[in-house]
């Protein structure tokens, strides 16, 4: 019979081990063999350091005491949040020593009570950049009647809609109205709440080139598909039985610094103080005017607030004045080495020469991890297997009838009966695209997003614990082949149909690979 103990029981034994060996456990979550990238960011554990993952229940015999440079790692198949965060891996890691870097740190009070820090600082002055025109100007009428299979989409950005349209070909023509995350959900769950009214400026995309064109709708159109970066509960909305939340690509969120910063990692305990106290007391991020955040309505800030346990409205720092302006805020800082911001993959990953991710070490996690297996790759392995905690899934909200996805009732357009269903499934990687030659995974990879079919963890809401996950249609090999500078692991085999997939562990031919 196997005995169970707590990680806290192990931490005192581990704290007396001062070794500097590099952790060499094999990956546990089904990604196959890949090159060990290091782990040289970890330091030998001192007896006084904040070791271990408090509160995690572990199998006796499942602890590798040499893992994470003596902090220990969990080498059995992980089954819950704590085991996922501390699972043995060959990915690079960094360690943030809370005891030495946070004055007066008490591991029994990882989130001390907040105090009144005074009025918020003024938002960052983003300069003279031209704001996006959300409704003004004169554009041509939308060619709804002449485009094949029109589908009306409303909600938040994040999906590579130009590439999605090319992948859909003529199966569906999207007419997209940009709104907030909560409005995208409301459009589907509340009848009549969000109508694309006559005169509204929307965008559609060319089926061959993906070129975006703005146009004005000439009559009211109910919304067929709602897009969002938030769960309905976060927007204080409830899903009726005839609405389905399809989890879409996962978008890593986290903490970014200028590329010239010396910092490589931040812990949740440190970030709680940086964004909760003035002054934070955590060097080098102890000047509030150099701490940048988003605004409370932002999906990124909402996710970080829920992750850290901070009131969203009370987060300290300066509003960057928009997602794209976070790069400007970091670049224009008079003291780059003391500057930090909240951002997401579509900003950080395309600007790695100017800004960089910090590895993130969750509450009591034994080490911190980048979204990828190393700071220079784009494979998103640590997001996909549960080592990197801060991410949000994009969502597609759609109506269902008799178990099938359907469009909005009363939609006065001519289209195939399954046009809306096909679009929703392709956007969330639940079905192959009508035009399989389009590299949709590559487009997601360039934005830093991960399709659900490449994920091995999931969660029930923003900041919630991670849970093991197995997609119905796996695409690990196809995703890793498509990301920038990517290559699938040696265990991946190309295929055109299932007859080529003779390995019982990879019996299906999905997206051109045996999975």
N, C-alpha and C positions, 0 to 999 in steps of 0.2 A: 504494500500500500504506500502511495506517495504522501509525503508530509508537506504541508504548506506552512510558509512563514511569511513575515512581512519584510519589505525592503529595508525598513527601519532596523530590523534585527541584524541585517547584514552590514549596515552602514558603519557601525562601530568597529566591526572586524576589518572592513575595508579601509577605514580611516587610518589604521595603523600600518597599512602597506604603502610604502613610498617607492614606487617603481616608475621607470620611464620607458617601458616597452610600448611599442605601437600595437594597438588592438588589431587582431587579425581574424576575428570571427567571420564565418561565411555569411553571405546575405541569406535571409530566411524567407523572403516574401515572394518568391517565384519569378524573379527577374533574371535568373541565370547567372553564369559567371561573368565577372567583369573585373577590370584592373583595379587593384587597390590604389587609391589616390593619396593615401597618407594618413593623416590624423595627427600631424605634427603640431597642430594648434593646441592639443591637450598638454597639460603640465602634470608633473608628478603630484600626487595627492598629498597634501600636508595634513597632519592630524587635526588641525583646527579648521580645515576648509569644509565647505558645505557639500558634503558628499551624499550620493544616493538619491533615491526618488521616494520621498516620504509617502506613506499611505498605500503603496502598491503591494498587492498580495502576489507572492511569487511561489513557484514550485521549488521545493528543496532539491538541489541538484541542477537547477536551471540557471544558476548564477555563474558566469565566468568572471572570477575575481580579477583577472588581468585586463578585462575590457575597459575601454575609455581611460587608459593609463592608470589603472588601479581603482577607478571608481566603480567598476563592475558593469556587466551588461547581461541582458536576459537572452539565453541562447536557445530556449524552447520556442515552438511556434507561439507568437503572441496572440492573446485572446481579448485584451482590453486596452484601454487608453494608456495605463501605466506601463504595461509590458511592451506596447508598440513604441512608446517614447524612449524606452531604455533597451530596445532590442539590439543585439549584436549586429554590426554592419561593417562593411569595408569602406564606407563613405568617409570623407574627411570630416573632422569635427574640431570645434574650438571649445574652450572652457572659460566661463566667467566666474571668478571667485567672489561670491557675494560677501564673505566675511571680511576680506581685505579691501574691497572696493566700495562697500556701502557702510558708511559710518554707523556704528551701533547696531549692525544687523543682528536680528534675533530670528533664527529659523522657526521659532514658534509663532512669530508674528510677521509673516512674509508680506502682508498687506496692512500696514498700520493705518489707523483712522486718519482721514484727510482733515486738513484745517483750512480755514478761509485764507486764500492766497491773494485776495484783492481782485480788482477788476481785470478783465482780459486785456491783453495787448492788442493794439490795432493790427489788422490783417496786413500781410505782406503786399507791398506795392509792386504789382506785376509789370509795370511799365506801360508802354503804349501799344501792346499787341492788340490786334483787332479782334473783338469778341465774335463768337459764332452768331450769325443771324438766325434766330429761332423762329421768326415769323414774318418779318418785314421783307420788302422788296417785291419786284414783279417777276414771276416765272410763268412758264407755259402751263396750260392745263395738263393734268396727269392723263396719260394714254391708257386708262383702265380698260377701255373697250377693245383696244387693239393688242394688248399684251396678253400672252397665254396664261391662264390659270392665276388670276390675281389673288393674292393673300395679303391681308392687312395686319401689320405688326406694329405694336406700340410698346414703348418702355425704355429701359436703360441700355446704354451702349456696352460694348465688351466683346460681342461676337464679331468675327471678321465677315461682315455681311456681304462684302463684294465677292469674297471667295465662296461663301455659302451659295450665293446666287449662281455663280459659274458652275458649282457642283450640282445645283438643282437643274440647270439647263432650262428647258421650257416646261418642266413639271410644275413649277410654281414661280410666279413673279412677285417679289416682295415689294409692297409699298409701306415704307417705314416712317413712323412718326416718333421722334426722339422725345422721351419724357423721363421722369424719375422712376426708380425701382418700385416704389409703392404704387405709383400710378399704373405701372405695367401689370401688377397683380390685380389692382382694383378694376381694371378694364375687363377682366375675365370673371372675377368672383361677384361683382356687383352689377346687376343688369342696368344698362344705361348710364353707368357712372362715367365712363370714358368713351366718347364717340369721336371718331375722326370726322370733324364737321366740315361742311362745304367751305372752301376758302382756306383750309389749313395747308400749310406747306409741308410736304413730305419728301421722301427720297425713294427712287427706285434704281435698280442696278442692271446693267446690260448683261444678258445671259452668256455672252461669249467673252467679253473683255472685263466684266465686273465694274465698268465705269459707272460712277455715281452721278445721277442727274436729279436735280430738285424740280418739283412740279407742285401744282395746286390742285387738290381734289375739287371736283365740281358738284359733288353731292355728298350727303352724310354716309359714312361707312362704319358699321360696328366693327370692333376689333376681333380678329380671328385668333391671334397669338399675342400673349403678353410676355415681355422679357424683363428680367429683374436680376439684381445682384443680391437680393435678400430673400429670406424665408418669409412666408405670409405672417407668421406669428410676430416677427420683428416689426412689421408694419401694422400690427394690431388688427389683422384681418384673419378670417377663418375660411378654410377651403370647404365649399359645399361638396356633396358627394359627386356631382357632375363636373368637377374641375380636377385636373391632374397637374401636379407639380413634377415636371421632368427635370431632373438635375442635369445641367449642362457642363461645359468645361470648367475646370477648377482654376481659379485665379489666385496665385500666391500674393499675399500682402505681408508687409513687414516694415522693418526699419532700414533706412538707407542713409548713407553718409557720402560726402564728397570723395572722389576717387583718391584724393591726396591724404585722406584721414589715416591715422595709424591704427584705428580701432577695427577689430575683426568680429566682435561678438558682443551681444547684450543679453542679459537674463531678463526674465519676466519681472523678477523682483526689482531690478534696476530700472526697467522701463516704467514700472508702476510709479516709481518716485520721480523719474524724469518728466512724466506727463501728469503727475498728480500733485507735486509739491514745488513751491518757489521759496528759496532755491532748492534744487533737487538734492544737493549733497553728493551727487554721483559724478565724479570727474570722468571725462572732460565736459560732460553735458550739464553744466551747472549755471548757464546763463539762459534765462527763458527766451530772450529775444533771438537766440540761435537755435531754439527748439521749434520745429515746424510740424504742424498737424494739418488735418483737413477740417471740414465743418461737420456739425452733428448729423446733417442729412446724408453725408457721404457713406457709402457702403464700406469703404476702407476704414474710416474712423470708427464706424459702428462696430466693425469686426474687432479692431484693436481694443476698443473700450470693453467689449464683452469678454475678450480674451484675458485682459489684465484685471477685470473686475473694477473698472473705473466708471463713474457716471459719465455718460457721453457728453452731456452739456457742460460738465465741469473740467474737461481735459484742458490742461495748461499748454502753453506754447502759442505760436502765431499761426493763424489760418493762412495757408499758402495761396489762397485765392484761386483754387482750381487744381485738378489733378496734374495737368500738363505744366503748371507753374511751379510744381515742387522742384523740378530740375533747375529752374531759374533761381529759386530761393537758395538752393544749396550752392549753386555756382557763384552767386553774388555775395556770399557770406564773407565778411571781413576776417573771420577766424574759422577757416574750414575745419580745422582739427577739433573744434568745439561744437560743430554743427551736426544736427541729426534731423531726419524727417520721416514721415509715414508715407509710404508709396506702394505701388503694386507693379506686377511684372511688365505690363505693357509700357510703363514709363522707364523702369530700371533696366530691363534687359536690352532695350534698343539704345541705351545711353551708357553702357558699361565703361566707356572711356572717361566719363565725367562723374559718374556716381556708382556706388556699389552696395550690394546687400551686406548687412551684418548677419552673421549666423545668429540664430535665435535659440535660447536655452529656456524652455518653459519652466514653470514653477517646480522646483526640486528635481528637474530633469538632470541626469548625470553629466550631460554635455550639450553644447549648442551645435546646430546644424544649419547649413545653407539650404535653400530650396533644392539645389542640385547636389550631386555627389561630390562636387568640388566647386570652388569659386569660379572656375573658368569653363565649366560645361553647362549644357542646357537640358540635361536629361530629366530633371525634376524628380529624381529618384527619392529624395527625402520627403517631398510632398506626397508622392505616390505611396510610399510604404509607411508613413506615419511618424517619421523622425522630425519633420518640420511641421509645427503645429498651426501656424497662422495662415489660413487660406479660406477663401469663400468660393462656393460653387455658383456659377451663373445658372439661371433658371429659365425654363420655358413653361409658361402656364397655358393650358389649353383645356377646352371643354371636351367631355366624353359623353357618348351616348351608346348604350348597349356594349360598353367596354371598348369602343373605338373612338379615336380622336376625331372631332368634327369641327367645322368652322362655326362662325357666329350665325345664330338664327336670323333670318331676314336679310342675309347678304345678297344684294341685287347684282350679282355678277355671274358670268358663265365660266365654269371651271370643272375639272375632274373631281369626282366625289372624294378622292383620297389626296387631293393636293395639299390641304392643310396638314393632314396626318403625315404625309411624306416629308414635308418641310420640318415639322416638329421633331421627327425621328432623326433626320439628318443633322439638324442643329445640335442634337444631344448625343450623336454618335451611336444611336441605337439601330441604325440601318445604313447600308451602303448607299452612297449617293447615286442618283441617276446617271451622272457623268463621272465615272470612276477615275478618269484620267486627271481630274483636278486634285491637287495636293492640299486637301483640307487640313490634314494633320500638320503639314508643314506650316500652313498659315497660323494654326493655333500655337505651334512651337515658336514661331517668330514673335508672337505676343507673350510668350511665356506661359500660355494656358495649357492645361492637361485635359484631354477628353476623358469622360467618365470610363470609357472602355479600357483606359490605361491605369486607372486608380485601383488601389488595393485597400484603401480606407475610405470611410465616409463619416458623416456626422449629421445630427438631426436639426441643428441650427447653428448660427454663427457663434464661434467660441465654445461650442459644446464638446464633450469628450469624443475622441476618435473611436471608431469601431472597425473591425476587420470587414472587408467587402470583397465580393467576387462578382465582376460584371457578367451579364449573360452573354455578351459578345466581346471577348478580349481583343485588345489591339496593342499590347506592349511592344511587339517587334516593329509593327508599322509606325508607331509613334516615335520610337527611338531612332528609326531610320530616317524620319522626316525632320527632326529638330535640327537647328543650325549645328554644323560640324558633327552630326550624329551618325551613328552606325549601330545596327542591331547587335545584340550579344551573339557569340558564336553558335549558341543553341538554336537560334532562329533559322527557319527554313522557308524559302520562297515556295509559293504554290499558286496554282490556278484553280484547283478544286480539292476537295477533301481526300481524293484518292492518293494524293502525294503526301498526306499527313499520316505516316505509319507509326509515329511515336505515340503510345497511349496517353502520355502526359500532354500532348499537343495534337488532339485529333481533328480540330476544325481548321478550315481554311478561311481566315478572316482578313480582309483588306490586303490580300496578297501574301500572307504569311501563315504558317501553321501555328496555331495558338492552342 
